[in-house]
């Protein structure tokens, strides 16, 4: 192999693996400039008939995003009973179309990408917590202390490929944007290919979570919403959440309940 062929091979390998841990963890500040948009609007569906409250989604989120064990980007609440069956409501950032957290941020640290993902630029965040107060879903957490210890969910529930956040910023779910962006760059389809799909979706043992492009009628989320009635949390506020819930059905009605 001559020098020119070696350089070509090196560049090809770099293009193939760019964004992976081989070249370091992804920086949130760089994500604002690096995001690519091809007409997608990402959304999620959570089936309350299937969710059993196991918390696997919480652990996978904490591992893949290296979240302090004292906080949670993804929470699971026991909400009610239907026909004697306990019903659970997982809640994380709803990635609202009209996100209150974005409109109140005085420094532009909270922002919405063209594909609908509500993001945080942690280098801009000044810790004022206006966004935390504005979020009607309680989906944000303030990082009071520097997280420097071990993460108990690693490696059993995944390996992080994003940087830990510094003390004094507000943290939240990002739909695992790093997996989406990396997957799209590699020709994968979020919601279908696991490597391009949010960690919480992959971890669910009962397939209660569905992810995909709301603008694509053939995506998993679009097909699910077409065939099932759904609701969104606090929809009357006009926030336009992009997380949908399939309501619990009486035993024997649907979804093998």
N, C-alpha and C positions, 0 to 999 in steps of 0.2 A: 504493500500500500504506500503510495507516494504522499507527499505533504498535502497536496490539494485534496486528495481523496479522504485523508484523515480529518481535515478541517470540515469537509462536507458532512462526514459521519458525525463529528462532534456537534455541529450545529443542528443536525437532524435529531440527535438524542436530546439536546437541550430543549428543542421545540416540543418534543414528545412528553418530556417530564416537567416542563415549566409549571410551577404552581404546586408541585408535590413536595413532601417534606425533605426530599433530597436537596432542595434549594432553599430550605428554611420555611418557617410557618408564615402564613399569609398575614399581611398587615392590613388592618381595617381602614386606615387612612388612604392606602393605595387603592382600595376597592372602589372608591368613588370614581376614580379616573379609568379604572380597568374594566368596568362593567360593560358588557356588550348587550345590545338589545335588538332582537329580531322579530318583534311583534308579540312576544309572549306576555301573559298576565298569570303569574303563578298563584295557585290557590290550593286549599286543602279541604278535605271532607273527613269528618270524624263520625263514625257510626256508634251511637250510644247503645244500640242493641247488642253490639259485639264487645265493646269496651268492658273489661272485667276489673279495672282498677289495679292491675298488677304493678304498674309503675316502671315497666321496662323502658318506656319512652322517656321518662324522667332521667334515668340512669344513662341512657344512650346520649341524651342531650348534654348531660354534665360531662361525659367523657369526651365526646367529639368536639365540644366547644370549650373544654377545660374550664368549667364553671365551678366556682367556689362551692364546696359542699354545704355551706351555710346559707346559700341562696339557691333559687331554682328559676330557670327561664321557662320551664314547662311544669305546670302544676296539675294535679288530678284531684278533683273534688267529688265526694259522695253527695249527690244532690237530692235524690228521692228514691222511692220504690214504685215499681209498676208491676202489679200482679204478684207481689211478694219478692220480686227480683230487684236487687240494689242497682241503681243507675248512677253511672259516673260521668262527670263532665271535665274533660281535660281542657285546660285554658293556658294559652301562651299568647304572644303577640298576635293580633288578628290581622295585621298588615292591611290596615284600613285604606280605602281609597281617599277618604278625607280624614287623615290622621290628625287628631288634636295635638298629639305630641310634637308633630312637625311644625304646626302653626304657632306654637307657643315658644319654641326654642329660640332664644335671643342670638345665638351664634351660629345657627345652621348645622349644629352637630347631629340633630335628628333630620333625616331627609328621606325622601321616597324615590326609589329608582324607577326608571321607565317601565320595568317589568313588574312593578307593584310591590316589591319588597321594601319594607320600611327599615332603614338602616341607621346605624350609629357611627359617627366619626369620633372615635374616642380621643383623638388628639385635639379635637376642637372643644370637646365637652368641658364645661367649667364647673360642673357639679351643682348647678343651681336647683335641680330637681323639679323644675317647672313641668317637664314632660311627664315625670312620675306622677305628679298631682293631676295632670290633664288626662292621663290614660284612664278611661272608664272601666278597663278590664283588669286593672291591677297587675299588668303584665310586665312591669319594669321593676328592677331591683337596684338599689344604690350600693356601690362597692365601698363600704366604710373602711375596710382595712386592706392592706396589701396581702394578696393571696400568694404565699411563698412556699407553702407546705405541699405534701403529696396529695394527689387527687385519688380518693379511694375507688373511683369507678374505672380507673385506668390500670391495666389494659383490658380487663374483663369485658367492658362495655364499649371499647373503642379507643382510638388514639387521636389526640387533638392535632389539627393542622391549622389552627389560628392562634395568634398570640394571646397571652393572658392580658387582661385589662389592668390598668394601673388603679391605684387607690383614688377615690374621689370622683368616679364617673358612674353614670347610670348604664346598666347592662340590660340586654333583652334578646329574645329569639330573633334569628335572622333567616329562618327557613333553611339554615345551613347553606347560605349563599355560596360558600367556597366550594361545596360539592356540586352545586348547580353550575357555576361558572366553569369549573374544571371539566365537568362532564360534557357540557356543550362544546368546549374547545376540543374535546376528544371524539366528538360525534355521537355522544350518548344522549338518551332521552330521559330527562327528569320525570320521575313518577313511574318509569318502566325499568330503567337500568339502575340497580341499587347504588352504584358508585356515584350517580348523579342525583340521588334522591335524599331528602332530609333524613338524618339518623333516626329520628323518632318513628318515622314511617317504616323503615327497615326493621327496627327492633320489635315492633308490635307482633306478638305471637298469634294474635287472632285476626290480623288484617283489618283492624278497626279504623285505620288511617289510610286515606287515599290522597295522592298528590299529583299535580300536573298543571297543564296550561289551560286556563279558563277560556282562552280565545280559540282553542283547538277543539272542534266538536268530537274528535276521535280520541281525545285524551282521557285517562282514567277518571279525572274529576268531572269532566263534562258528561261523560256517559253515566256516571253515578247520579249526578244531579238531574239528568234527563229522566231517569227511571225511578227516582225516589223523591218524596217530599222532603224538604229541608228547611232549616231556619238558621238565622245568624244571631249571635248574642247582642242584645241591646240595639237591635236594628233600627229602632225608632229614633235613635239619636242622630241618624244620618251619617254615621262614620263610614259606612260602606265596607264592612269587614270582608276579607277574602278567605275566612275560615267558616265553613258550613258544617252544620250538625244534622245528622239524620235522627229524628226523635224516636224515643223508645216506643215499641208497639206492644200491644197485649200479647201474652203467650200464644204461640201458634200462628200469629198473623203474618210474620215476615222475618227474614234473616235468621231462620232457625232458632227463634227465641221461644 
